[in-house]
Amino acid sequence: MDKLIIQGGNPLQGQIAISGAKNAALPILAATLLAKTPVVIANIPHLHDITTTIELLGQMGVSIVMRDNMCMQVDANTLTQCYAPYELVKTMRASILVLGPLLSRFGEAYVSLPGGCAIGTRPVDLHINGMRAMGADIEIENGYLKARCSGRLKGADLHLDTITVTGTENLIMAAVLADGKTVINNAAREPEIVDLANFLNQLGAKIAGAGTSIITIDGVSELTNNIEYPILSDRIEAGTYLTAATITGGKVTITNISPHLLESVVVKLRQTGAEITCEDDQITLDMTGKRPKAVDIVTAPFPGFPTDMQAQFMALNTIAKGQARIEETIFENRFMHIQELQRMGADIQHLGNTAIVTGVDHLSGACVMATDLRASASLVLAGLVAKEKTTIERIYHIDRGYERIEEKLLLLGADIKRVV
Ligand code: UD1
């Protein structure tokens, strides 16, 4: 199994380009199931989760033609089965995103229920309840969701008890071809939802309010526009590299990213002492020669501080001056990086959904284990600043969400290598 070996201590310097967002690419690839014409999608990141999605669509019979530079043409008209097997869903929970489009366009879906997950229970009840309210008949049978509707789904007035990102996306996709108007109240407001809505609207859908907590969808009978759509850039990848520059006392410019996607993260990085300059589609962070100051964070749905950046900020606080309080409000078990960071000398107290991090002078390199995607990123950041060598095992978690991480870090001057 691949490992990353990092010799810490190099301040990161230089410029890198941010890739397309995993969390925008996954729903948009699922949404291609709704289109009556082949669609072209560009700026797709080269990630394991994308490969899994291509495999998932491919085994449904969808035709996918790869073009240059992670651009692909997807044609769902060749679909032969509305089936998402456990073998794929268990490796990627976001596979549940095919439920809405399959039901909406083809009137049926047989999709494995995702099980529990490393960071929490992560139920999909809100996805199911929403589609039931739109007239779907959904049963759970042998670990699978067996969903059907006779004729088109019906528009409905929906209220989400909890703000859910993929739940909002699944319900938007279900509603796009429904008969009548659907209103999603208490919808998630993440930029990736706006990207999905923009994609669907270009195809011919009628979605208003994406990016606010009330989304209205006027159902249309088909989506027939010919489009080529570039995926939004990855704000979590961007935030991770900015945090890497901060923790190492470096100076880094990231390009191909709109700063407004990252406001809550930029505010917190500035509080650590980083000087940050934002331009149209790039951000420069200068932390040269400085030790970061500790910063408290509380995770929250967008536009709050993203849970997907919590682990990286935990790593940052381990070597900061002072003490920080980190509160995780989205997932109940998203602190598995604590034990690994403690093995590197971090001083962290874990109390329920809160961690108190007291900055130490230095971390020391160790053999550590990646446990989930963002926890793995926090270990990379810790390794970049630790004295001695850090070996990170099970890095397939990182490859799910970071495109060529060791190549990008090498470009920035890190001493990092992948060992197969
Ligand atoms: C998405 C992101 C993930 C991010 C998360 C929160 C993708 C592919 N993944 O995950 O990177 O960490 O948003 O920003 O976009 N919940 C329910 N019932 C449901 C659905 C969710 O109770 O039916 C709860 C979850 O257990 C969790 C909370 O709602 O506590 C938020 O989860 P949700 O927004 O759904 O996360 P994902 O969409 O799975």
Residues whose N, C-alpha, C, O or C-beta is under 5 A from the ligand:
A	BS01	UD1	N23 A94 R122 P123 V124 D125 L126 H127 T162 I163 T164 V165 T166 G167 T307 D308 I330 F331
